[in-house]
Amino acid sequence: MIHIVFQRNDVDALKKSFELEPALQGEVIQIEDDFAVGPLKDIGTAEGWEARMEWWRGVLAGGDYDGRVDSGELKDDRTSVAALKERLSQDPSEFVWIWAAQNKHDVSGYYWLISQLKDFQGRIFILYLNNLPFINEKGSIFYPVNLFDIPAREFLKARKLSRPITLSEFEIDPDEWARLCNEDKGVRILEGGKKLSQYGYDHYDEDLKKFITGDWIKASKLIHQFLSKAKQTTGDAYLLWRLKQLIAAGEIEFQGDLKGMKDFEIKTKAAAAVTEPSV
């Protein structure tokens, strides 16, 4: 059994459940890119993939994750999928469980992945936690947004959701992925179920600016406030990049070293002084 997840914290959460249910034991593969943001045009080609990596280099440049694209710290997801397909081809008894929660990150990753696995229909299973109730550590019912929100014991319930991805889904979902790629927009938002809508790269800007006042605030603190209070959020690296874009456009002021999120402060742009005309 091979498990696939889309967030780093999901890996640890799933492995903890193995201790409670050995039958779940298997290799866990993480798809590391965040396909909910960034360019997707021609992503199935070497040129399209490199264009996406170049975009990530620009987003991360000078920030807290600068250089991660080329450092080897992150796996190339294409290599992970190629190895997966090779393993499935060599061992007809092997099968895959794809775990996805109700968030744009997991669903975007699912679409990218499933478009490459049609040859293994019947051996690819999905566990999609779509608006399903679970019990949290305090014993209360909740609806998890992320897989890692689920206590280890609740994975035993979640496994009952496993079902094979149908032939119809293998036809329709890659077409949906192709549509998303061809629209060539920068931000994907989950509208419900598996429906993704797309917006421009500046989609989060207006909500970000709501947290900026006339007082200086560390970029790191502002990003934390946004992540804890905004209805729609994304990764901190993307938000840092957007703050830098707002600064470059002259929409907000900054002081400090425009690098990592702890290196500078921001505030709203001061109103220009009005000079009274001389009489």
C-alpha positions as CSV (number, residue, x, y, z in Angstrom):
1,M,0.0,0.0,0.0
2,I,1.2,3.5,-0.9
3,H,-0.3,6.6,0.7
4,I,-0.1,10.0,-1.0
5,V,-0.7,13.3,0.9
6,F,-0.2,16.9,-0.1
7,Q,1.1,18.7,3.0
8,R,4.1,18.0,5.2
9,N,2.2,17.8,8.4
10,D,-0.1,15.2,6.9
11,V,2.9,12.8,6.7
12,D,3.4,12.7,10.5
13,A,-0.3,12.6,11.2
14,L,-0.8,9.6,9.0
15,K,2.2,7.7,10.3
16,K,0.9,8.1,13.9
17,S,-2.3,6.3,12.8
18,F,-0.1,3.3,11.7
19,E,0.7,2.7,15.3
20,L,-3.0,2.2,16.1
21,E,-3.8,0.2,13.0
22,P,-0.9,-1.8,11.4
23,A,-3.2,-2.7,8.5
24,L,-2.8,0.9,7.3
25,Q,1.0,0.6,7.2
26,G,2.6,1.7,4.0
27,E,4.9,4.1,2.3
28,V,3.8,7.8,2.6
29,I,4.7,10.0,-0.4
30,Q,4.2,13.8,-0.2
31,I,3.5,15.9,-3.2
32,E,5.4,19.0,-2.2
33,D,4.5,21.8,-4.6
34,D,1.5,24.0,-3.8
35,F,-0.5,23.9,-7.0
36,A,-3.1,26.3,-5.6
37,V,-0.9,29.2,-6.6
38,G,1.4,30.0,-9.5
39,P,1.5,29.4,-13.3
40,L,0.2,26.1,-14.7
41,K,0.4,26.8,-18.4
42,D,2.0,23.9,-20.3
43,I,3.0,22.4,-16.9
44,G,3.1,18.9,-18.5
45,T,6.1,20.0,-20.6
46,A,9.7,20.5,-19.5
47,E,9.4,24.2,-20.5
48,G,6.2,24.7,-18.7
49,W,7.6,23.1,-15.5
50,E,10.7,25.2,-15.7
51,A,8.6,28.3,-16.1
52,R,6.8,27.4,-12.9
53,M,10.1,26.8,-11.1
54,E,11.4,30.1,-12.3
55,W,8.3,31.8,-10.9
56,W,8.8,30.1,-7.5
57,R,12.5,31.3,-7.5
58,G,11.2,34.9,-7.9
59,V,8.6,34.5,-5.2
60,L,11.1,33.1,-2.7
61,A,14.0,35.4,-3.7
62,G,15.4,37.2,-0.7
63,G,12.9,35.8,1.7
64,D,12.9,33.2,4.3
65,Y,12.8,30.3,1.8
66,D,15.3,31.8,-0.7
67,G,17.1,29.1,-2.7
68,R,14.8,26.2,-1.8
69,V,13.9,25.5,-5.4
70,D,17.5,24.5,-6.3
71,S,18.8,23.4,-2.9
72,G,17.7,19.8,-3.2
73,E,15.7,20.2,0.0
74,L,12.5,19.7,-1.8
75,K,11.8,16.7,-4.0
76,D,10.9,17.1,-7.6
77,D,7.3,16.0,-7.7
78,R,7.7,14.8,-11.3
79,T,10.4,12.4,-10.1
80,S,8.2,11.1,-7.3
81,V,5.3,10.4,-9.7
82,A,7.6,8.7,-12.2
83,A,8.9,6.4,-9.5
84,L,5.4,5.7,-8.3
85,K,4.3,4.8,-11.9
86,E,7.3,2.5,-12.3
87,R,6.5,0.7,-9.0
88,L,2.9,0.2,-10.0
89,S,4.0,-1.1,-13.4
90,Q,6.4,-3.6,-11.9
91,D,4.1,-4.8,-9.1
92,P,0.5,-5.4,-10.3
93,S,-0.6,-6.1,-6.7
94,E,0.4,-2.7,-5.5
95,F,-2.2,0.0,-5.0
96,V,-2.4,3.7,-3.9
97,W,-4.5,5.6,-1.5
98,I,-4.8,9.4,-2.1
99,W,-5.7,11.3,1.0
100,A,-7.3,14.8,0.4
101,A,-9.1,17.2,2.7
102,Q,-11.4,20.0,1.9
103,N,-8.9,22.7,1.0
104,K,-7.6,24.2,-2.2
105,H,-4.0,22.9,-1.6
106,D,-5.0,19.2,-1.5
107,V,-7.6,19.5,-4.3
108,S,-5.2,21.3,-6.7
109,G,-2.6,18.7,-6.0
110,Y,-5.1,15.9,-6.6
111,Y,-5.9,17.3,-10.0
112,W,-2.3,17.5,-11.0
113,L,-1.6,14.0,-9.8
114,I,-4.7,12.2,-11.1
115,S,-4.1,13.4,-14.6
116,Q,-1.0,11.2,-14.7
117,L,-2.4,7.9,-13.3
118,K,-5.2,6.8,-15.7
119,D,-3.3,3.7,-16.8
120,F,-3.7,2.3,-13.2
121,Q,-7.5,2.7,-12.9
122,G,-8.8,0.2,-10.4
123,R,-5.7,0.4,-8.2
124,I,-6.0,4.1,-7.3
125,F,-8.2,4.9,-4.4
126,I,-9.3,8.3,-3.0
127,L,-10.1,9.2,0.6
128,Y,-11.7,12.6,0.3
129,L,-12.7,14.2,3.6
130,N,-15.4,16.4,2.0
131,N,-17.5,18.0,4.8
132,L,-17.4,14.9,6.9
133,P,-17.6,15.1,10.8
134,F,-14.8,13.9,13.0
135,I,-14.2,14.0,16.8
136,N,-11.4,16.3,18.0
137,E,-9.1,15.8,21.0
138,K,-11.7,17.5,23.3
139,G,-14.4,15.1,22.2
140,S,-16.3,17.7,20.1
141,I,-17.5,17.2,16.5
142,F,-15.7,19.2,13.9
143,Y,-15.2,19.4,10.2
144,P,-11.5,19.2,9.3
145,V,-10.0,21.5,6.7
146,N,-6.7,19.7,6.7
147,L,-5.8,16.1,7.1
148,F,-3.4,16.8,9.9
149,D,-6.2,18.3,12.0
150,I,-7.6,14.8,12.5
151,P,-6.4,12.9,15.7
152,A,-4.6,9.6,14.9
153,R,-7.5,7.5,16.2
154,E,-9.9,9.2,13.8
155,F,-7.9,7.9,10.8
156,L,-9.4,4.5,11.6
157,K,-12.7,6.0,10.8
158,A,-11.4,7.9,7.8
159,R,-10.0,4.7,6.1
160,K,-13.6,3.5,5.7
161,L,-14.0,6.3,3.2
162,S,-11.6,4.7,0.8
163,R,-13.1,4.0,-2.7
164,P,-11.6,3.4,-6.1
165,I,-11.4,6.4,-8.4
166,T,-13.9,5.6,-11.2
167,L,-13.3,5.5,-14.9
168,S,-15.6,8.5,-15.3
169,E,-13.4,10.5,-12.9
170,F,-10.3,9.5,-14.8
171,E,-12.0,11.0,-17.8
172,I,-13.5,14.2,-16.3
173,D,-10.9,15.3,-13.7
174,P,-7.9,15.5,-16.2
175,D,-10.2,17.6,-18.4
176,E,-10.8,19.9,-15.4
177,W,-7.1,20.1,-14.8
178,A,-6.5,21.0,-18.5
179,R,-9.1,23.8,-18.1
180,L,-7.3,25.2,-15.1
181,C,-4.0,25.1,-16.9
182,N,-5.3,26.8,-20.0
183,E,-6.9,29.7,-18.1
184,D,-3.4,30.6,-17.0
185,K,-4.3,32.4,-13.7
186,G,-2.3,32.6,-10.5
187,V,-4.6,31.7,-7.6
188,R,-7.0,28.8,-7.1
189,I,-9.9,28.9,-4.6
190,L,-12.0,25.9,-3.6
191,E,-15.7,26.7,-4.0
192,G,-16.9,23.4,-2.6
193,G,-16.6,19.7,-3.4
194,K,-13.8,19.6,-6.0
195,K,-14.7,22.8,-7.8
196,L,-11.8,25.3,-8.1
197,S,-12.2,28.9,-9.3
198,Q,-9.3,30.9,-10.4
199,Y,-8.2,34.5,-9.9
200,G,-5.3,36.8,-10.6
201,Y,-2.1,36.9,-8.6
202,D,-3.3,39.9,-6.6
203,H,-6.4,38.0,-5.3
204,Y,-5.3,38.2,-1.6
205,D,-4.0,41.9,-1.8
206,E,-7.2,43.6,-0.7
207,D,-7.6,41.4,2.3
208,L,-4.0,41.7,3.2
209,K,-4.3,45.5,3.2
210,K,-7.1,45.3,5.7
211,F,-4.5,44.3,8.3
212,I,-2.2,47.2,7.5
213,T,-2.7,50.4,9.5
214,G,-0.9,53.7,10.0
215,D,1.3,52.1,12.7
216,W,4.5,50.2,11.9
217,I,4.0,46.4,12.1
218,K,6.5,43.6,11.4
219,A,5.7,41.8,8.2
220,S,5.8,38.5,10.1
221,K,3.2,39.7,12.6
222,L,0.9,41.0,9.9
223,I,1.1,37.7,8.0
224,H,0.4,35.8,11.2
225,Q,-2.7,38.0,11.8
226,F,-3.9,37.4,8.2
227,L,-3.4,33.6,8.5
228,S,-5.3,33.4,11.8
229,K,-8.2,35.7,10.8
230,A,-8.8,35.8,7.1
231,K,-11.4,33.6,5.5
232,Q,-9.2,32.6,2.6
233,T,-5.5,32.1,3.2
234,T,-2.4,30.8,1.5
235,G,1.2,30.1,2.3
236,D,3.3,32.7,4.1
237,A,5.9,32.8,1.3
238,Y,3.2,33.8,-1.1
239,L,1.9,36.5,1.2
240,L,5.4,37.9,1.8
241,W,5.9,38.1,-2.0
242,R,2.6,40.0,-2.3
243,L,3.6,42.5,0.4
244,K,6.8,43.1,-1.5
245,Q,4.7,43.6,-4.7
246,L,2.5,46.2,-2.9
247,I,5.7,48.0,-1.7
248,A,7.1,48.0,-5.2
249,A,3.9,49.5,-6.5
250,G,4.1,52.3,-3.9
251,E,0.9,51.2,-2.2
252,I,2.4,50.8,1.3
253,E,5.5,52.0,3.1
254,F,8.2,50.0,4.7
255,Q,11.3,50.4,6.8
256,G,14.1,47.9,7.4
257,D,15.7,45.3,5.1
258,L,13.3,44.1,2.5
259,K,14.2,40.4,2.8
260,G,12.6,37.9,5.2
261,M,9.3,38.6,7.0
262,K,11.1,39.5,10.2
263,D,13.4,41.9,8.6
264,F,11.1,44.8,7.8
265,E,8.0,46.7,9.0
266,I,5.2,48.1,7.0
267,K,2.3,50.6,7.3
268,T,-0.2,52.4,5.2
269,K,1.1,55.0,2.8
270,A,1.1,58.5,4.4
271,A,-1.2,61.0,2.7
272,A,0.7,63.6,0.7
273,A,0.8,67.0,2.3
274,V,-1.4,69.6,0.6
275,T,0.3,73.0,0.0
276,E,-2.0,76.0,0.2
277,P,-1.7,78.2,-2.9
278,S,-0.1,81.5,-2.3
279,V,-2.2,84.6,-2.7
